[in-house]
Structures are given as structure tokens and as C-alpha cells.
Amino acid sequence: MLKDKESGILIARYEEEGFKNRAEYLDSLKEEYGAELFNAVSSVMPASEDFDGLITELEDFEENSETAQLFEDILWN
């Protein structure tokens, strides 16, 4: 069974999610969450967290940003 050299995750795991490899998977996350957010979060997450911690952090940051924007809009508009 082939593993991604950087993450140690089985290539089959990326394929299960519909991607050929880790690079394609990460590119899709960068597109979905935006390069700035993705780069900031992924720079502090170990590669072994591709399907767990990385996703959780991206979702949490995005949710917190949306909530903060909502409150800002309510307070200042």
C-alpha cells in the first residue's frame, strides 16, 4: 500500500475523497477556503492532520470569521 511521503497517509485515502494525490487534495482545500486562510492554517498543521485537524481548523476559522463579520455588521450598520 502506497503512502504519501509527506503526510504518511495512504494514497487510497486521498483517492476515496476523489483526488489523485495529496497535492490535488490540498489544491482543492486552497480553492475552497481561499489561499490566504489555507496557507496560514496549513503552515502550522502537521501533514498527518490532512483529514482531521486541518479541516477542523479551516472550518472553525471560517465559522468564527463569519460570526465576527455578522456581529460587526449588526453593531456598525
PDB file of N, CA, C and O in Angstrom:
ATOM      1  N   MET A   1       0.841  -1.181   0.000  1.00  0.00           N
ATOM      2  CA  MET A   1       0.000   0.000   0.000  1.00  0.00           C
ATOM      3  C   MET A   1       0.886   1.243   0.000  1.00  0.00           C
ATOM      4  O   MET A   1       1.805   1.372   0.808  1.00  0.00           O
ATOM      5  N   LEU A   2       0.592   2.133  -0.906  1.00  0.00           N
ATOM      6  CA  LEU A   2       1.382   3.345  -1.048  1.00  0.00           C
ATOM      7  C   LEU A   2       0.925   4.412  -0.066  1.00  0.00           C
ATOM      8  O   LEU A   2      -0.270   4.639   0.127  1.00  0.00           O
ATOM      9  N   LYS A   3       1.907   5.058   0.547  1.00  0.00           N
ATOM     10  CA  LYS A   3       1.628   6.169   1.458  1.00  0.00           C
ATOM     11  C   LYS A   3       2.212   7.448   0.869  1.00  0.00           C
ATOM     12  O   LYS A   3       3.233   7.422   0.182  1.00  0.00           O
ATOM     13  N   ASP A   4       1.557   8.553   1.147  1.00  0.00           N
ATOM     14  CA  ASP A   4       2.108   9.846   0.784  1.00  0.00           C
ATOM     15  C   ASP A   4       3.364  10.063   1.623  1.00  0.00           C
ATOM     16  O   ASP A   4       3.337   9.866   2.838  1.00  0.00           O
ATOM     17  N   LYS A   5       4.443  10.458   0.998  1.00  0.00           N
ATOM     18  CA  LYS A   5       5.720  10.601   1.695  1.00  0.00           C
ATOM     19  C   LYS A   5       5.681  11.689   2.767  1.00  0.00           C
ATOM     20  O   LYS A   5       6.300  11.535   3.819  1.00  0.00           O
ATOM     21  N   GLU A   6       4.976  12.765   2.521  1.00  0.00           N
ATOM     22  CA  GLU A   6       4.949  13.886   3.461  1.00  0.00           C
ATOM     23  C   GLU A   6       3.988  13.649   4.623  1.00  0.00           C
ATOM     24  O   GLU A   6       4.333  13.901   5.777  1.00  0.00           O
ATOM     25  N   SER A   7       2.790  13.168   4.320  1.00  0.00           N
ATOM     26  CA  SER A   7       1.774  13.032   5.362  1.00  0.00           C
ATOM     27  C   SER A   7       1.779  11.669   6.035  1.00  0.00           C
ATOM     28  O   SER A   7       1.333  11.540   7.175  1.00  0.00           O
ATOM     29  N   GLY A   8       2.276  10.654   5.345  1.00  0.00           N
ATOM     30  CA  GLY A   8       2.220   9.302   5.873  1.00  0.00           C
ATOM     31  C   GLY A   8       0.851   8.661   5.725  1.00  0.00           C
ATOM     32  O   GLY A   8       0.637   7.537   6.180  1.00  0.00           O
ATOM     33  N   ILE A   9      -0.073   9.367   5.094  1.00  0.00           N
ATOM     34  CA  ILE A   9      -1.434   8.883   4.880  1.00  0.00           C
ATOM     35  C   ILE A   9      -1.460   8.046   3.606  1.00  0.00           C
ATOM     36  O   ILE A   9      -0.808   8.380   2.617  1.00  0.00           O
ATOM     37  N   LEU A  10      -2.210   6.969   3.642  1.00  0.00           N
ATOM     38  CA  LEU A  10      -2.329   6.121   2.464  1.00  0.00           C
ATOM     39  C   LEU A  10      -2.896   6.905   1.284  1.00  0.00           C
ATOM     40  O   LEU A  10      -3.863   7.652   1.437  1.00  0.00           O
ATOM     41  N   ILE A  11      -2.300   6.734   0.122  1.00  0.00           N
ATOM     42  CA  ILE A  11      -2.779   7.382  -1.101  1.00  0.00           C
ATOM     43  C   ILE A  11      -4.240   7.020  -1.334  1.00  0.00           C
ATOM     44  O   ILE A  11      -5.016   7.836  -1.833  1.00  0.00           O
ATOM     45  N   ALA A  12      -4.611   5.801  -0.973  1.00  0.00           N
ATOM     46  CA  ALA A  12      -6.001   5.360  -1.149  1.00  0.00           C
ATOM     47  C   ALA A  12      -6.973   6.274  -0.403  1.00  0.00           C
ATOM     48  O   ALA A  12      -8.111   6.450  -0.840  1.00  0.00           O
ATOM     49  N   ARG A  13      -6.545   6.850   0.701  1.00  0.00           N
ATOM     50  CA  ARG A  13      -7.416   7.758   1.466  1.00  0.00           C
ATOM     51  C   ARG A  13      -7.745   9.006   0.649  1.00  0.00           C
ATOM     52  O   ARG A  13      -8.887   9.467   0.650  1.00  0.00           O
ATOM     53  N   TYR A  14      -6.763   9.546  -0.037  1.00  0.00           N
ATOM     54  CA  TYR A  14      -7.000  10.701  -0.905  1.00  0.00           C
ATOM     55  C   TYR A  14      -7.915  10.298  -2.062  1.00  0.00           C
ATOM     56  O   TYR A  14      -8.809  11.046  -2.460  1.00  0.00           O
ATOM     57  N   GLU A  15      -7.671   9.107  -2.586  1.00  0.00           N
ATOM     58  CA  GLU A  15      -8.487   8.603  -3.692  1.00  0.00           C
ATOM     59  C   GLU A  15      -9.934   8.394  -3.258  1.00  0.00           C
ATOM     60  O   GLU A  15     -10.853   8.632  -4.042  1.00  0.00           O
ATOM     61  N   GLU A  16     -10.146   7.952  -2.025  1.00  0.00           N
ATOM     62  CA  GLU A  16     -11.504   7.791  -1.500  1.00  0.00           C
ATOM     63  C   GLU A  16     -12.275   9.107  -1.508  1.00  0.00           C
ATOM     64  O   GLU A  16     -13.496   9.124  -1.666  1.00  0.00           O
ATOM     65  N   GLU A  17     -11.558  10.190  -1.339  1.00  0.00           N
ATOM     66  CA  GLU A  17     -12.164  11.520  -1.328  1.00  0.00           C
ATOM     67  C   GLU A  17     -12.291  12.108  -2.733  1.00  0.00           C
ATOM     68  O   GLU A  17     -12.790  13.220  -2.908  1.00  0.00           O
ATOM     69  N   GLY A  18     -11.831  11.347  -3.737  1.00  0.00           N
ATOM     70  CA  GLY A  18     -11.978  11.774  -5.120  1.00  0.00           C
ATOM     71  C   GLY A  18     -10.782  12.493  -5.712  1.00  0.00           C
ATOM     72  O   GLY A  18     -10.903  13.168  -6.734  1.00  0.00           O
ATOM     73  N   PHE A  19      -9.628  12.354  -5.077  1.00  0.00           N
ATOM     74  CA  PHE A  19      -8.419  13.036  -5.551  1.00  0.00           C
ATOM     75  C   PHE A  19      -7.355  12.019  -5.924  1.00  0.00           C
ATOM     76  O   PHE A  19      -7.313  10.918  -5.376  1.00  0.00           O
ATOM     77  N   LYS A  20      -6.493  12.401  -6.866  1.00  0.00           N
ATOM     78  CA  LYS A  20      -5.419  11.509  -7.305  1.00  0.00           C
ATOM     79  C   LYS A  20      -4.317  11.382  -6.258  1.00  0.00           C
ATOM     80  O   LYS A  20      -3.699  10.328  -6.104  1.00  0.00           O
ATOM     81  N   ASN A  21      -4.085  12.489  -5.538  1.00  0.00           N
ATOM     82  CA  ASN A  21      -2.976  12.514  -4.596  1.00  0.00           C
ATOM     83  C   ASN A  21      -3.159  13.663  -3.598  1.00  0.00           C
ATOM     84  O   ASN A  21      -4.150  14.392  -3.642  1.00  0.00           O
ATOM     85  N   ARG A  22      -2.201  13.805  -2.719  1.00  0.00           N
ATOM     86  CA  ARG A  22      -2.273  14.837  -1.682  1.00  0.00           C
ATOM     87  C   ARG A  22      -2.257  16.241  -2.286  1.00  0.00           C
ATOM     88  O   ARG A  22      -3.006  17.114  -1.848  1.00  0.00           O
ATOM     89  N   ALA A  23      -1.419  16.455  -3.277  1.00  0.00           N
ATOM     90  CA  ALA A  23      -1.321  17.789  -3.879  1.00  0.00           C
ATOM     91  C   ALA A  23      -2.667  18.236  -4.449  1.00  0.00           C
ATOM     92  O   ALA A  23      -3.068  19.387  -4.275  1.00  0.00           O
ATOM     93  N   GLU A  24      -3.353  17.336  -5.122  1.00  0.00           N
ATOM     94  CA  GLU A  24      -4.657  17.668  -5.689  1.00  0.00           C
ATOM     95  C   GLU A  24      -5.665  17.960  -4.570  1.00  0.00           C
ATOM     96  O   GLU A  24      -6.473  18.883  -4.680  1.00  0.00           O
ATOM     97  N   TYR A  25      -5.612  17.179  -3.508  1.00  0.00           N
ATOM     98  CA  TYR A  25      -6.485  17.383  -2.354  1.00  0.00           C
ATOM     99  C   TYR A  25      -6.238  18.759  -1.719  1.00  0.00           C
ATOM    100  O   TYR A  25      -7.180  19.505  -1.452  1.00  0.00           O
ATOM    101  N   LEU A  26      -4.974  19.081  -1.483  1.00  0.00           N
ATOM    102  CA  LEU A  26      -4.646  20.364  -0.865  1.00  0.00           C
ATOM    103  C   LEU A  26      -5.025  21.535  -1.768  1.00  0.00           C
ATOM    104  O   LEU A  26      -5.477  22.572  -1.283  1.00  0.00           O
ATOM    105  N   ASP A  27      -4.847  21.376  -3.061  1.00  0.00           N
ATOM    106  CA  ASP A  27      -5.266  22.417  -4.000  1.00  0.00           C
ATOM    107  C   ASP A  27      -6.762  22.676  -3.902  1.00  0.00           C
ATOM    108  O   ASP A  27      -7.208  23.819  -4.007  1.00  0.00           O
ATOM    109  N   SER A  28      -7.536  21.618  -3.701  1.00  0.00           N
ATOM    110  CA  SER A  28      -8.986  21.790  -3.590  1.00  0.00           C
ATOM    111  C   SER A  28      -9.350  22.538  -2.306  1.00  0.00           C
ATOM    112  O   SER A  28     -10.279  23.346  -2.299  1.00  0.00           O
ATOM    113  N   LEU A  29      -8.625  22.274  -1.229  1.00  0.00           N
ATOM    114  CA  LEU A  29      -8.873  22.997   0.025  1.00  0.00           C
ATOM    115  C   LEU A  29      -8.488  24.467  -0.122  1.00  0.00           C
ATOM    116  O   LEU A  29      -9.180  25.355   0.376  1.00  0.00           O
ATOM    117  N   LYS A  30      -7.392  24.708  -0.803  1.00  0.00           N
ATOM    118  CA  LYS A  30      -6.945  26.084  -1.031  1.00  0.00           C
ATOM    119  C   LYS A  30      -7.991  26.847  -1.832  1.00  0.00           C
ATOM    120  O   LYS A  30      -8.259  28.017  -1.556  1.00  0.00           O
ATOM    121  N   GLU A  31      -8.575  26.193  -2.812  1.00  0.00           N
ATOM    122  CA  GLU A  31      -9.614  26.817  -3.626  1.00  0.00           C
ATOM    123  C   GLU A  31     -10.891  27.053  -2.804  1.00  0.00           C
ATOM    124  O   GLU A  31     -11.526  28.103  -2.910  1.00  0.00           O
ATOM    125  N   GLU A  32     -11.249  26.072  -1.996  1.00  0.00           N
ATOM    126  CA  GLU A  32     -12.483  26.162  -1.204  1.00  0.00           C
ATOM    127  C   GLU A  32     -12.406  27.220  -0.105  1.00  0.00           C
ATOM    128  O   GLU A  32     -13.367  27.961   0.106  1.00  0.00           O
ATOM    129  N   TYR A  33     -11.292  27.297   0.586  1.00  0.00           N
ATOM    130  CA  TYR A  33     -11.177  28.192   1.741  1.00  0.00           C
ATOM    131  C   TYR A  33     -10.409  29.474   1.456  1.00  0.00           C
ATOM    132  O   TYR A  33     -10.367  30.377   2.291  1.00  0.00           O
ATOM    133  N   GLY A  34      -9.812  29.553   0.295  1.00  0.00           N
ATOM    134  CA  GLY A  34      -9.004  30.719  -0.051  1.00  0.00           C
ATOM    135  C   GLY A  34      -7.548  30.480   0.305  1.00  0.00           C
ATOM    136  O   GLY A  34      -7.227  29.887   1.335  1.00  0.00           O
ATOM    137  N   ALA A  35      -6.693  30.946  -0.557  1.00  0.00           N
ATOM    138  CA  ALA A  35      -5.260  30.688  -0.397  1.00  0.00           C
ATOM    139  C   ALA A  35      -4.705  31.278   0.892  1.00  0.00           C
ATOM    140  O   ALA A  35      -3.888  30.638   1.555  1.00  0.00           O
ATOM    141  N   GLU A  36      -5.123  32.468   1.258  1.00  0.00           N
ATOM    142  CA  GLU A  36      -4.580  33.129   2.448  1.00  0.00           C
ATOM    143  C   GLU A  36      -4.893  32.325   3.717  1.00  0.00           C
ATOM    144  O   GLU A  36      -3.998  32.043   4.514  1.00  0.00           O
ATOM    145  N   LEU A  37      -6.151  31.964   3.895  1.00  0.00           N
ATOM    146  CA  LEU A  37      -6.541  31.187   5.064  1.00  0.00           C
ATOM    147  C   LEU A  37      -5.889  29.805   5.032  1.00  0.00           C
ATOM    148  O   LEU A  37      -5.334  29.355   6.034  1.00  0.00           O
ATOM    149  N   PHE A  38      -5.956  29.142   3.892  1.00  0.00           N
ATOM    150  CA  PHE A  38      -5.362  27.810   3.776  1.00  0.00           C
ATOM    151  C   PHE A  38      -3.879  27.844   4.115  1.00  0.00           C
ATOM    152  O   PHE A  38      -3.406  27.013   4.891  1.00  0.00           O
ATOM    153  N   ASN A  39      -3.143  28.784   3.550  1.00  0.00           N
ATOM    154  CA  ASN A  39      -1.700  28.854   3.795  1.00  0.00           C
ATOM    155  C   ASN A  39      -1.389  29.107   5.265  1.00  0.00           C
ATOM    156  O   ASN A  39      -0.457  28.520   5.814  1.00  0.00           O
ATOM    157  N   ALA A  40      -2.171  29.986   5.906  1.00  0.00           N
ATOM    158  CA  ALA A  40      -1.942  30.286   7.314  1.00  0.00           C
ATOM    159  C   ALA A  40      -2.181  29.061   8.192  1.00  0.00           C
ATOM    160  O   ALA A  40      -1.364  28.737   9.053  1.00  0.00           O
ATOM    161  N   VAL A  41      -3.293  28.390   7.970  1.00  0.00           N
ATOM    162  CA  VAL A  41      -3.636  27.233   8.796  1.00  0.00           C
ATOM    163  C   VAL A  41      -2.734  26.041   8.487  1.00  0.00           C
ATOM    164  O   VAL A  41      -2.232  25.390   9.403  1.00  0.00           O
ATOM    165  N   SER A  42      -2.528  25.755   7.224  1.00  0.00           N
ATOM    166  CA  SER A  42      -1.732  24.574   6.869  1.00  0.00           C
ATOM    167  C   SER A  42      -0.273  24.721   7.278  1.00  0.00           C
ATOM    168  O   SER A  42       0.421  23.720   7.453  1.00  0.00           O
ATOM    169  N   SER A  43       0.197  25.940   7.431  1.00  0.00           N
ATOM    170  CA  SER A  43       1.600  26.145   7.812  1.00  0.00           C
ATOM    171  C   SER A  43       1.882  25.703   9.245  1.00  0.00           C
ATOM    172  O   SER A  43       3.035  25.455   9.596  1.00  0.00           O
ATOM    173  N   VAL A  44       0.849  25.602  10.073  1.00  0.00           N
ATOM    174  CA  VAL A  44       1.057  25.193  11.465  1.00  0.00           C
ATOM    175  C   VAL A  44       0.506  23.794  11.771  1.00  0.00           C
ATOM    176  O   VAL A  44       0.637  23.306  12.894  1.00  0.00           O
ATOM    177  N   MET A  45      -0.100  23.162  10.783  1.00  0.00           N
ATOM    178  CA  MET A  45      -0.667  21.830  10.977  1.00  0.00           C
ATOM    179  C   MET A  45       0.269  20.778  10.395  1.00  0.00           C
ATOM    180  O   MET A  45       0.780  20.947   9.288  1.00  0.00           O
ATOM    181  N   PRO A  46       0.496  19.700  11.126  1.00  0.00           N
ATOM    182  CA  PRO A  46       1.320  18.629  10.544  1.00  0.00           C
ATOM    183  C   PRO A  46       0.589  17.960   9.391  1.00  0.00           C
ATOM    184  O   PRO A  46      -0.641  17.918   9.366  1.00  0.00           O
ATOM    185  N   ALA A  47       1.334  17.450   8.459  1.00  0.00           N
ATOM    186  CA  ALA A  47       0.749  16.808   7.276  1.00  0.00           C
ATOM    187  C   ALA A  47      -0.142  15.627   7.645  1.00  0.00           C
ATOM    188  O   ALA A  47      -1.066  15.291   6.905  1.00  0.00           O
ATOM    189  N   SER A  48       0.125  15.008   8.765  1.00  0.00           N
ATOM    190  CA  SER A  48      -0.678  13.858   9.187  1.00  0.00           C
ATOM    191  C   SER A  48      -2.111  14.245   9.553  1.00  0.00           C
ATOM    192  O   SER A  48      -2.952  13.369   9.754  1.00  0.00           O
ATOM    193  N   GLU A  49      -2.399  15.543   9.641  1.00  0.00           N
ATOM    194  CA  GLU A  49      -3.727  16.032  10.011  1.00  0.00           C
ATOM    195  C   GLU A  49      -4.563  16.461   8.802  1.00  0.00           C
ATOM    196  O   GLU A  49      -5.536  17.198   8.960  1.00  0.00           O
ATOM    197  N   ASP A  50      -4.204  16.020   7.621  1.00  0.00           N
ATOM    198  CA  ASP A  50      -4.907  16.442   6.400  1.00  0.00           C
ATOM    199  C   ASP A  50      -6.413  16.243   6.461  1.00  0.00           C
ATOM    200  O   ASP A  50      -7.163  17.086   5.970  1.00  0.00           O
ATOM    201  N   PHE A  51      -6.867  15.154   7.048  1.00  0.00           N
ATOM    202  CA  PHE A  51      -8.301  14.840   7.037  1.00  0.00           C
ATOM    203  C   PHE A  51      -8.970  15.070   8.377  1.00  0.00           C
ATOM    204  O   PHE A  51     -10.158  14.783   8.530  1.00  0.00           O
ATOM    205  N   ASP A  52      -8.244  15.574   9.335  1.00  0.00           N
ATOM    206  CA  ASP A  52      -8.823  15.772  10.654  1.00  0.00           C
ATOM    207  C   ASP A  52      -8.575  17.205  11.123  1.00  0.00           C
ATOM    208  O   ASP A  52      -9.425  18.077  10.947  1.00  0.00           O
ATOM    209  N   GLY A  53      -7.439  17.436  11.703  1.00  0.00           N
ATOM    210  CA  GLY A  53      -7.137  18.735  12.282  1.00  0.00           C
ATOM    211  C   GLY A  53      -7.152  19.883  11.285  1.00  0.00           C
ATOM    212  O   GLY A  53      -7.636  20.970  11.599  1.00  0.00           O
ATOM    213  N   LEU A  54      -6.635  19.658  10.105  1.00  0.00           N
ATOM    214  CA  LEU A  54      -6.597  20.715   9.098  1.00  0.00           C
ATOM    215  C   LEU A  54      -8.008  21.163   8.725  1.00  0.00           C
ATOM    216  O   LEU A  54      -8.293  22.359   8.668  1.00  0.00           O
ATOM    217  N   ILE A  55      -8.876  20.205   8.476  1.00  0.00           N
ATOM    218  CA  ILE A  55     -10.255  20.531   8.106  1.00  0.00           C
ATOM    219  C   ILE A  55     -10.959  21.228   9.256  1.00  0.00           C
ATOM    220  O   ILE A  55     -11.649  22.227   9.053  1.00  0.00           O
ATOM    221  N   THR A  56     -10.788  20.705  10.465  1.00  0.00           N
ATOM    222  CA  THR A  56     -11.426  21.300  11.638  1.00  0.00           C
ATOM    223  C   THR A  56     -10.991  22.746  11.817  1.00  0.00           C
ATOM    224  O   THR A  56     -11.822  23.624  12.050  1.00  0.00           O
ATOM    225  N   GLU A  57      -9.701  22.996  11.710  1.00  0.00           N
ATOM    226  CA  GLU A  57      -9.186  24.362  11.885  1.00  0.00           C
ATOM    227  C   GLU A  57      -9.699  25.288  10.792  1.00  0.00           C
ATOM    228  O   GLU A  57     -10.087  26.420  11.079  1.00  0.00           O
ATOM    229  N   LEU A  58      -9.709  24.831   9.555  1.00  0.00           N
ATOM    230  CA  LEU A  58     -10.220  25.660   8.463  1.00  0.00           C
ATOM    231  C   LEU A  58     -11.690  26.001   8.680  1.00  0.00           C
ATOM    232  O   LEU A  58     -12.093  27.154   8.527  1.00  0.00           O
ATOM    233  N   GLU A  59     -12.488  24.998   9.038  1.00  0.00           N
ATOM    234  CA  GLU A  59     -13.920  25.225   9.271  1.00  0.00           C
ATOM    235  C   GLU A  59     -14.149  26.147  10.457  1.00  0.00           C
ATOM    236  O   GLU A  59     -14.983  27.050  10.391  1.00  0.00           O
ATOM    237  N   ASP A  60     -13.406  25.924  11.552  1.00  0.00           N
ATOM    238  CA  ASP A  60     -13.560  26.764  12.741  1.00  0.00           C
ATOM    239  C   ASP A  60     -13.189  28.209  12.443  1.00  0.00           C
ATOM    240  O   ASP A  60     -13.905  29.131  12.834  1.00  0.00           O
ATOM    241  N   PHE A  61     -12.087  28.406  11.760  1.00  0.00           N
ATOM    242  CA  PHE A  61     -11.654  29.766  11.448  1.00  0.00           C
ATOM    243  C   PHE A  61     -12.668  30.455  10.550  1.00  0.00           C
ATOM    244  O   PHE A  61     -13.001  31.622  10.757  1.00  0.00           O
ATOM    245  N   GLU A  62     -13.157  29.730   9.553  1.00  0.00           N
ATOM    246  CA  GLU A  62     -14.139  30.296   8.638  1.00  0.00           C
ATOM    247  C   GLU A  62     -15.426  30.647   9.392  1.00  0.00           C
ATOM    248  O   GLU A  62     -15.992  31.721   9.191  1.00  0.00           O
ATOM    249  N   GLU A  63     -15.881  29.748  10.253  1.00  0.00           N
ATOM    250  CA  GLU A  63     -17.101  29.989  11.033  1.00  0.00           C
ATOM    251  C   GLU A  63     -16.931  31.177  11.973  1.00  0.00           C
ATOM    252  O   GLU A  63     -17.819  32.023  12.078  1.00  0.00           O
ATOM    253  N   ASN A  64     -15.795  31.238  12.655  1.00  0.00           N
ATOM    254  CA  ASN A  64     -15.544  32.356  13.562  1.00  0.00           C
ATOM    255  C   ASN A  64     -15.445  33.673  12.808  1.00  0.00           C
ATOM    256  O   ASN A  64     -15.898  34.703  13.306  1.00  0.00           O
ATOM    257  N   SER A  65     -14.870  33.655  11.637  1.00  0.00           N
ATOM    258  CA  SER A  65     -14.771  34.866  10.820  1.00  0.00           C
ATOM    259  C   SER A  65     -16.146  35.332  10.368  1.00  0.00           C
ATOM    260  O   SER A  65     -16.435  36.529  10.372  1.00  0.00           O
ATOM    261  N   GLU A  66     -16.997  34.383   9.978  1.00  0.00           N
ATOM    262  CA  GLU A  66     -18.353  34.736   9.555  1.00  0.00           C
ATOM    263  C   GLU A  66     -19.164  35.288  10.718  1.00  0.00           C
ATOM    264  O   GLU A  66     -19.920  36.244  10.549  1.00  0.00           O
ATOM    265  N   THR A  67     -19.013  34.692  11.899  1.00  0.00           N
ATOM    266  CA  THR A  67     -19.722  35.173  13.086  1.00  0.00           C
ATOM    267  C   THR A  67     -19.239  36.568  13.450  1.00  0.00           C
ATOM    268  O   THR A  67     -20.050  37.443  13.753  1.00  0.00           O
ATOM    269  N   ALA A  68     -17.942  36.785  13.425  1.00  0.00           N
ATOM    270  CA  ALA A  68     -17.396  38.102  13.735  1.00  0.00           C
ATOM    271  C   ALA A  68     -17.912  39.141  12.744  1.00  0.00           C
ATOM    272  O   ALA A  68     -18.254  40.257  13.136  1.00  0.00           O
ATOM    273  N   GLN A  69     -17.970  38.781  11.471  1.00  0.00           N
ATOM    274  CA  GLN A  69     -18.468  39.702  10.450  1.00  0.00           C
ATOM    275  C   GLN A  69     -19.935  40.014  10.688  1.00  0.00           C
ATOM    276  O   GLN A  69     -20.355  41.159  10.518  1.00  0.00           O
ATOM    277  N   LEU A  70     -20.720  39.023  11.076  1.00  0.00           N
ATOM    278  CA  LEU A  70     -22.138  39.218  11.353  1.00  0.00           C
ATOM    279  C   LEU A  70     -22.322  40.208  12.502  1.00  0.00           C
ATOM    280  O   LEU A  70     -23.129  41.133  12.402  1.00  0.00           O
ATOM    281  N   PHE A  71     -21.581  40.017  13.586  1.00  0.00           N
ATOM    282  CA  PHE A  71     -21.685  40.937  14.714  1.00  0.00           C
ATOM    283  C   PHE A  71     -21.220  42.339  14.336  1.00  0.00           C
ATOM    284  O   PHE A  71     -21.818  43.329  14.755  1.00  0.00           O
ATOM    285  N   GLU A  72     -20.178  42.418  13.561  1.00  0.00           N
ATOM    286  CA  GLU A  72     -19.681  43.717  13.116  1.00  0.00           C
ATOM    287  C   GLU A  72     -20.743  44.429  12.278  1.00  0.00           C
ATOM    288  O   GLU A  72     -20.973  45.627  12.444  1.00  0.00           O
ATOM    289  N   ASP A  73     -21.382  43.691  11.385  1.00  0.00           N
ATOM    290  CA  ASP A  73     -22.433  44.272  10.558  1.00  0.00           C
ATOM    291  C   ASP A  73     -23.601  44.750  11.405  1.00  0.00           C
ATOM    292  O   ASP A  73     -24.147  45.823  11.149  1.00  0.00           O
ATOM    293  N   ILE A  74     -23.994  43.975  12.409  1.00  0.00           N
ATOM    294  CA  ILE A  74     -25.099  44.340  13.282  1.00  0.00           C
ATOM    295  C   ILE A  74     -24.756  45.587  14.095  1.00  0.00           C
ATOM    296  O   ILE A  74     -25.571  46.502  14.219  1.00  0.00           O
ATOM    297  N   LEU A  75     -23.549  45.615  14.643  1.00  0.00           N
ATOM    298  CA  LEU A  75     -23.154  46.722  15.526  1.00  0.00           C
ATOM    299  C   LEU A  75     -22.912  48.023  14.781  1.00  0.00           C
ATOM    300  O   LEU A  75     -23.204  49.095  15.311  1.00  0.00           O
ATOM    301  N   TRP A  76     -22.393  47.955  13.582  1.00  0.00           N
ATOM    302  CA  TRP A  76     -21.977  49.175  12.894  1.00  0.00           C
ATOM    303  C   TRP A  76     -22.901  49.592  11.772  1.00  0.00           C
ATOM    304  O   TRP A  76     -22.653  50.611  11.127  1.00  0.00           O
ATOM    305  N   ASN A  77     -23.948  48.845  11.521  1.00  0.00           N
ATOM    306  CA  ASN A  77     -24.867  49.213  10.439  1.00  0.00           C
ATOM    307  C   ASN A  77     -26.261  49.411  10.937  1.00  0.00           C
ATOM    308  O   ASN A  77     -27.158  49.724  10.154  1.00  0.00           O
TER     309      ASN A  77
END
